[in-house]
Amino acid sequence: MLLNRFERALMNNPVRAAVQRGFEAHRMEQLGGALPGPRVLEMGCGRGVGIDILLDRFGAQSVDAFDLDPEMVLMARRRQAGRSRRVRVWTGDATAIDAADDSYDAVFDFGIIHHIPDWRSALREVHRVLRPGGRFYAEEVLVAFIEHPVARRLFDHPTSERFDRQQFAAAVEVAGFSLVGSRAMGAWFAWFVAEKRDVSSEEV
């Protein structure tokens, strides 16, 4: 689901970028620690601030990233033009990620999955493209925020089958992950880190 005009302006400003760098990334790092490997995917990359964070703060060697909005993809490509050997950006859908199975060491979601009507399919896709032992770092907006009267006036979010912290954590487990940790800010926002279970080792 594409952002409306208000949310697009909110997401594409220096304050949002500073919060993403200084607080959100720090929370993910606290929960999940260092990357389990060098190859990283970002879902819903917007104008490319998250790519900077993954390269410069988390130490990713290469970052693939996609967004549903072609205009955001163009902005991200311009922003990352000097690092084109390490970054690939495309227009794509989180419910059908254009990547092979077991492609990435980590996948990052900076507040994207709550925009997706069929969000459970997105979780299954994240699981598919992660290698066994790979980690999923997610920051998400919860149902209490989405259903708040002010938020409903300002933002265009799907309203059917939205999730709270416990429901998202449970869906992550059902998708084939083991939850490493989660934290919440009230009932509105939460952070999660989960690891793709290695089924082959479980069967031994």
C-alpha positions as CSV (number, residue, x, y, z in Angstrom):
1,M,0.0,0.0,0.0
2,L,1.5,3.3,-1.1
3,L,1.9,6.2,1.4
4,N,-0.5,9.1,1.2
5,R,0.8,12.6,0.8
6,F,1.0,13.4,4.5
7,E,2.9,10.2,5.4
8,R,5.2,10.6,2.5
9,A,6.2,14.1,3.7
10,L,6.6,12.8,7.3
11,M,8.9,9.9,6.2
12,N,11.0,12.1,3.9
13,N,12.4,14.7,6.3
14,P,15.6,15.2,8.3
15,V,13.8,14.6,11.7
16,R,12.5,11.2,10.6
17,A,16.0,10.3,9.3
18,A,17.6,11.3,12.6
19,V,15.1,9.2,14.6
20,Q,15.7,6.3,12.3
21,R,19.5,6.6,12.7
22,G,19.7,7.5,16.4
23,F,16.9,5.6,18.0
24,E,15.3,2.9,15.8
25,A,18.6,1.4,14.5
26,H,20.0,1.5,18.1
27,R,16.9,-0.4,19.4
28,M,17.3,-3.1,16.7
29,E,21.0,-3.4,17.4
30,Q,20.3,-3.8,21.1
31,L,17.9,-6.6,20.4
32,G,19.7,-8.4,17.7
33,G,23.3,-7.5,18.0
34,A,25.7,-7.6,15.0
35,L,24.7,-8.8,11.6
36,P,25.0,-12.6,11.1
37,G,26.6,-12.1,7.7
38,P,27.5,-9.4,5.1
39,R,24.5,-9.6,2.7
40,V,21.4,-7.6,3.7
41,L,18.0,-6.8,2.3
42,E,15.8,-3.8,3.2
43,M,12.1,-4.0,2.6
44,G,10.4,-0.7,1.7
45,C,13.6,1.4,1.4
46,G,11.9,4.7,0.7
47,R,14.5,7.3,-0.2
48,G,17.4,5.2,1.0
49,V,18.2,6.4,4.5
50,G,17.9,2.8,5.8
51,I,20.5,1.7,3.3
52,D,23.0,4.2,4.7
53,I,22.3,2.8,8.2
54,L,22.8,-0.8,7.1
55,L,26.1,0.0,5.4
56,D,27.5,2.6,7.9
57,R,26.2,1.5,11.2
58,F,25.6,-2.3,10.9
59,G,28.5,-2.9,8.6
60,A,26.8,-4.6,5.8
61,Q,29.0,-5.3,2.8
62,S,26.2,-5.2,0.3
63,V,22.5,-4.1,0.5
64,D,19.7,-5.0,-1.8
65,A,16.6,-2.9,-1.3
66,F,13.1,-2.4,-2.8
67,D,10.1,-0.2,-2.5
68,L,6.6,-0.4,-3.9
69,D,6.8,3.3,-5.0
70,P,8.8,3.9,-8.1
71,E,9.4,7.5,-7.1
72,M,11.0,6.4,-3.9
73,V,13.2,3.9,-5.7
74,L,14.5,6.7,-8.0
75,M,15.3,8.8,-4.9
76,A,17.1,5.9,-3.3
77,R,19.1,5.2,-6.4
78,R,20.2,8.8,-6.6
79,R,21.2,8.8,-2.9
80,Q,23.2,5.6,-3.3
81,A,24.8,6.5,-6.7
82,G,28.3,6.6,-5.2
83,R,27.9,3.1,-3.8
84,S,26.3,1.4,-6.7
85,R,28.8,-1.5,-6.5
86,R,27.5,-2.4,-3.0
87,V,23.8,-1.4,-3.4
88,R,21.0,-2.6,-5.7
89,V,17.6,-1.0,-5.5
90,W,14.4,-2.0,-7.4
91,T,10.6,-1.5,-7.5
92,G,9.1,-4.5,-5.8
93,D,6.4,-6.1,-3.6
94,A,7.1,-7.5,-0.1
95,T,4.6,-10.4,-0.8
96,A,6.7,-11.5,-3.8
97,I,10.3,-10.6,-3.2
98,D,12.5,-10.8,-6.3
99,A,15.2,-12.9,-4.8
100,A,16.2,-16.6,-4.6
101,D,15.6,-18.7,-1.6
102,D,18.2,-18.4,1.2
103,S,19.8,-15.3,-0.4
104,Y,20.4,-13.0,2.6
105,D,22.0,-13.0,6.0
106,A,19.6,-10.4,7.3
107,V,16.4,-8.6,6.4
108,F,15.3,-5.2,7.8
109,D,11.8,-3.8,8.1
110,F,11.8,-0.1,9.2
111,G,8.0,0.1,9.7
112,I,6.8,-1.4,6.4
113,I,4.8,-4.6,7.1
114,H,1.9,-2.8,8.8
115,H,1.3,-1.1,5.3
116,I,0.7,-4.6,3.7
117,P,-2.8,-6.0,3.6
118,D,-1.6,-9.6,3.5
119,W,1.2,-9.1,6.0
120,R,1.6,-12.7,6.8
121,S,2.6,-13.4,3.2
122,A,5.3,-10.8,3.6
123,L,6.6,-12.7,6.7
124,R,6.7,-15.9,4.7
125,E,8.6,-14.2,2.0
126,V,11.2,-12.8,4.5
127,H,11.6,-16.3,5.8
128,R,12.1,-17.7,2.2
129,V,14.8,-15.3,1.2
130,L,16.8,-15.6,4.5
131,R,19.4,-18.2,4.9
132,P,19.1,-20.6,7.9
133,G,20.4,-18.7,10.9
134,G,19.7,-15.4,9.2
135,R,18.0,-12.7,11.2
136,F,14.9,-10.6,10.6
137,Y,15.1,-7.1,12.2
138,A,11.7,-5.4,12.3
139,E,10.2,-2.2,13.6
140,E,6.4,-2.1,13.4
141,V,3.4,0.1,14.1
142,L,0.7,-1.7,16.1
143,V,-3.1,-1.8,15.8
144,A,-3.7,0.6,18.7
145,F,-1.9,3.4,16.7
146,I,-3.6,2.4,13.4
147,E,-7.0,2.5,15.0
148,H,-6.5,5.8,16.9
149,P,-9.0,8.4,15.5
150,V,-6.2,10.9,14.8
151,A,-4.1,8.4,13.0
152,R,-7.0,7.2,10.9
153,R,-7.6,10.8,9.7
154,L,-3.9,11.4,8.8
155,F,-2.7,8.0,7.4
156,D,-4.0,5.5,4.9
157,H,-3.3,2.1,6.5
158,P,-5.0,-1.2,6.0
159,T,-7.5,-1.8,8.8
160,S,-8.3,-5.5,8.5
161,E,-6.5,-8.0,10.6
162,R,-3.9,-5.6,12.0
163,F,-1.7,-6.8,14.8
164,D,-0.6,-6.0,18.4
165,R,2.9,-7.0,19.7
166,Q,1.9,-10.5,20.8
167,Q,0.1,-11.2,17.5
168,F,3.0,-10.1,15.4
169,A,5.5,-12.2,17.5
170,A,3.2,-15.2,17.2
171,A,3.0,-14.8,13.4
172,V,6.8,-14.5,13.2
173,E,7.0,-17.9,15.0
174,V,4.4,-19.5,12.7
175,A,6.4,-18.3,9.6
176,G,9.3,-20.4,10.8
177,F,11.4,-18.0,13.0
178,S,12.6,-18.2,16.6
179,L,12.0,-14.9,18.3
180,V,15.3,-13.5,19.7
181,G,13.8,-10.5,21.4
182,S,11.2,-7.8,21.3
183,R,10.5,-4.4,22.9
184,A,7.6,-2.0,22.8
185,M,6.8,1.7,23.2
186,G,3.4,1.5,24.9
187,A,0.8,-0.1,22.7
188,W,1.7,1.8,19.5
189,F,5.2,0.7,18.4
190,A,7.3,-2.4,18.8
191,W,10.7,-3.8,17.7
192,F,11.4,-7.5,17.0
193,V,14.5,-9.6,16.1
194,A,13.9,-13.2,14.9
195,E,16.2,-15.9,13.5
196,K,15.3,-18.3,10.8
197,R,15.3,-21.8,12.2
198,D,17.7,-24.3,10.6
199,V,15.3,-27.1,10.0
200,S,18.0,-29.5,8.7
201,S,19.8,-29.3,12.1
202,E,16.6,-29.8,14.0
203,E,16.0,-33.0,12.0
204,V,19.4,-34.5,12.9
